[in-house]
Amino acid sequence: MSGVVLVLQHMAVAWASTASASGASKLWGSVRLLSRPVALWELRPFFDQRDDRDMQRQLGLDKSAAMLDQARLYQALGASITFGIGGSLALQDAPLPDTLRLPLSAAVAGAPFALLGLAVARPDALRVALSSAALLSGAQRRRLIYHEAGHFLVGHLAGLRVAGYSLSAGSSAVRFTDDADARFRLGGTAAADAAVDAIACVSMAGLAAEVVACGSAEGGLDDLTQLRTVFAEFAPKQLSKTRAQDERIRWATLMALTLLTRHRRELDTLAAAFERGASVDECIAAVEGAAAAEEPAEGGG
């Protein structure tokens, strides 16, 4: 999953103007994120687990996108070998003239070698092709949609403006604007901490959405790696050590899981909007509408 794009570094100075936030928006900028120490036990209620390694696995932190691509290649290679052997045997007894049967048998038998050649000559093209094939699976497409919807929704809650999103294989992402009327800038420690906290939550929201909607995440390691790069560049003093980064990531994961669980109706609504290819404005209207629809029930409680 490609996750959040602007790139994340730009998000550190890409905050929407407070002046433009009208009362018409119930969700936009409705949360203020302030990091605190978080113990592992606070995360455990979100997971069906036996130990902390199970939690790492369910968060998708035990495998990167490269590892997933490698697994897809092995699966495709195994399928091509099976196809090559089975097809060649079937063609041997096929009632076809030799002028047709022999070239077909050679082409079928060479399928695994053609795949390996493509992996060497055009690895990026093969990766996109295999990723596209994986998206034909309803489960994989659902996972991708919820992953990006998580980034989108938590960014909206934090007051970031969404510029666009994409769900294509190899380039799935949510893009946030670089607003000139920034609400926070990295001019002081408080502003820097606020920006980094929001970036962390939005970054971890993709895998958190997968956990909420699908029960586990895949490829969360890539969002995590990108986030550590942001820490190193924008908070080198506070987050220079791995332990400090881990604590901030643990808090961000907890916040993303909590927000998306609390706003599950809006998350599902946004995923449905993504599925039908809605525009950014339509997506925002959909989640704001879902939030407004909950108001009578909340008032009557």
N, C-alpha and C positions, 0 to 999 in steps of 0.2 A: 504494500500500500504506500503510495507516494505521500499521502497525508497533507499537511498544511504547507501552503506555498505563499510566498511573497518576496523573498524567502523569509524564514522565521526571524532573521536578523532585522528585517524591515519592520516586523511587527513591534519591535521594541520602541519604535517611534511612530507607529501607525494607529493612533487612537482617534476615534470619532469625536467630533466637537460636542461638548455638553450643550451648547446653545441650540443645536439642531435636534436634541432629544425632546420631543414633545410628549404630552400626556397621552397621546394616541397609542403609544407603545407600552405594553404592559411588561414585556420581557426584556427589551433591549436595554443593556446596561443596568439590569436589575440586581446584579450580584456584585459585591465587592470582595475581592480575593486577597486574603492576608495569610501568609504561610505560618505554620506552627509545627512543632514537633509532633510526629504521628508514629504510634507504635504499630507493629505488624498486626496485632490482634484487631485493630480497628478496621483493617481491610478484609479480614477473614469472613465476616458475615456475607460478603458478596460472592463467595466462592464455595463450591462443593469440593473440599480438599481433605487430604490426610495429613499433609505437611506443607512446608513453605515451598518445596520444589513443585508441588502440584499448583500452587498459586502462580509461580513463575511460568509454568507451562500454560496455564489458562490465560495468562496475560499476554502470551505470545512472545515472551522475552527470552525464550530458549531457541529461537530460530529467526534468522534474518530473511529478507526478501531473496537474497542470493541463495540461501539454503532451500527456500521454497521453489525457486527457479530450477535448482539442481534436481530436486525431487520430481518436478514436472518433466524434466528432460529424461530422467531414468524411466518414468512411467511411459513416456512417449516412445523411448527406445525399446522398452519391453514389448509394447504394443506393436511396434513396427517389425520386431523380430518374429513375433507370433504371426503377424500378417504375412511376412515374407515366407516363412516356412509353410504355413497352412495354405497360402495362395499357390505356392509352387507345387505342392503335392496335389492340390485340387486341379491345377491346370494340366498336370501330366496325363490325367485321364479324361480331360475335357474333349468333347467331339469337335475339335477345331483343326483346321489345316496347319501343318507345321510352320508355314510362313507367318502365321499369326500367333500360334501357341508358343513357339520358342522365344520370340521377342517379349511377349507378355510375361512369360516365366522369368526371364532375365530381369525385367523391370521390377517385378514383384519381389524377387529375391534380393535385388539391390536396394530396396527401400531403407533398411537400417543403415547402410553405408551412405546413402544420400542424406539421411538425417544427421549422421555424424559429420559429414562434410559441411553441411549448413551450419552446424554448431561451431565449427572452426572458422569458416569463412564469414558468416553473418550472424554472430551470436546475438546481437541486439534484435535483429529481425526475428530470429527464432524465439527469443524470450517474449517478444510482443505477441507472436503467433500463438505460443503455448498459453500465455496469460489470457488471450482472447478466447481460446478454446475452453479454458477453465471457467470463464464467465458464462459459458453456455449452461453450466450447472446452476440451477436455481439457488442452491445453497451458497455457492461462491459469490454470485451476484448480490444476494441479500447481504452477505457479510461486507462486501465492498460498499454497498449503498449505506449501510448503517455506520460503517467506519467514517466515511466522509460526512454523513449527517451529524455525527458526534462532534467533529471539528467545527462544523457550521453552527450548530446550536449553542455550544459552549462559547464560541466566539461572539455570537449574538448576545448571549446573556452577559458577557463581560464588557459589552459596549463597543466591539469591533465592527466595522462596516465590511460586509462581504461583497467583493467585486465580482466573483464568479465561482463556478465549480465545474469539474469535469469527472466523468466516470469511465473513461475509456481505458483499455488495458495499457499499462505502462505509463499512464499520465493522469491517473486519478488524483485529484487535489481540490482543496478549497483555497481560494485566493482572497486575501484581504487588502483593502485599499491603503494607500499611503496618504493619509489625510493631513493637509497643511495646517488645519486648525486642531493641532494635537491636544488631547486632554492631559496626557502625561508625556514628559520628555526626560531623557536620561541626563538631567542636569544636576540631580542631587541623589543622595542615598535613598530617600523615601520613594521618589519617583522611579528610580531604578528598580527597587525591590518590587514595587507595584507592577511595573511592566514585566519583569521576569516572572513574577507569580502568575500573571495572566497568560503569558506565553507558555509556561509549564502546563497549566491546566488545559489550554487549547490543544497543546501537543499530545497530551495523554488522553484526550477525549475520544480519539479514534478507536483505540483499543478498548477504552471503557465502554463505548457504545456497542462494540462487538460482544463484550462480556454481558452487558445488559440484555441485548437482543438475541444473541446466539449461544450464550453460555460460556464462551471462551473466545480468545483472540488469536490471530495469526499475524506474524510479521511485525509485532510491536517493537521489536528490537531496533528497527530502522527509525521510527519516530523518536525513540529514546536516544539513539546515536546523534541524530540531528539536534535534539534538545541539549545534549551535553556540549555540543559545539557552541550553541548560543550562550550557555553558562560561561564557557571559557572566554568568550569575546565580550559579553556585556556585564558579567559579574565576576571578574577574575579574582577579586579579593575575597568576597563572601563565599564563593562557590569554587574555589580553586582545588579543593580536595574532594576525592571521590565520595568520602563519607558525607560531606555537606551536600553534594549533589544528590546522593541517594536519599537523604532526608527530604530534600525539596521535591524530588520525584515521587516519593511515597505519599507526601501530602497532596501533590497535584493529582495523583491517581485516585486518592480517596475523594477529593473534591469533585473530580470529573464523574466518578461513579455515583456519588451522592446526587449531584445536579441532574444527571441523566436519568437516574431512578426516580427522582422527584418529578421530573418533567418527561416521564415516559410517554404520555399522550402526545406531547409536542414532538418528541423524537420520532414516534411512529407516523405522525402526520407529515413530518418533514421527509421521512424515508419514502412515503407514498408519493409525495410531490417530486422527489428525485426520480422515482420510477417512471413517472409520466413525462419527465423532461421539462418540468416547470422552470420558469425564469427565476432569477434571484428574488425579484420583487414578489413574485407569486409564492415563492417558498416562505419569505418573511411574513406575507399576509396569511399564509396557511398556519404557521406556528403561532402567530399573534391571535388568529381567530380561535385556534384550539385552546389557548390560554384564556381568552375572554369567555369561551363557552363554559369553562370551569367555575367562573365567578359566582353564578347563582347557587351552585351546590355548596361552594365554600361559605357563602353568606348565610345559607340556611342551616349550616351545621351548628 
